[in-house]
Amino acid sequence: MLGHNERSILTKLKQQCGAQFTSKMEGMVTDLQLARDNQMAFETWMGEDEAERRPKVRRCRLPVSNPVLKVPVVSALETRRS
């Protein structure tokens, strides 16, 4: 996943400074590679026809009625009187 140059530098740093010192740098280089891969995938996706990019959604039309909901609302004053 890492490039050859990046791997070489990290290996030398690990030998000189220890694994604990380079662990966060390795994570950073891995994150950079993932970002490159995601950017390439996004650019490929954007290059596709717009119709191909749209999610495939099946729509189901169900009859919808407009029910009237009757909900009794009790005010705070009425509950205090009780």
ZIMO-V824829 format. One record per pair of residues at least 24 apart in sequence whose C-alpha atoms are under 7 Angstrom apart, sorted by the first residue. I is the first residue (numbers start at 1). J is the second residue. D is the distance in whole Angstrom. If there is no record, write none. Layout:
# ZIMO-V824829
i:I j:J d:D
i:I j:J d:D
This chain:
# ZIMO-V824829
i:1 j:33 d:7
i:2 j:30 d:6
i:2 j:33 d:7
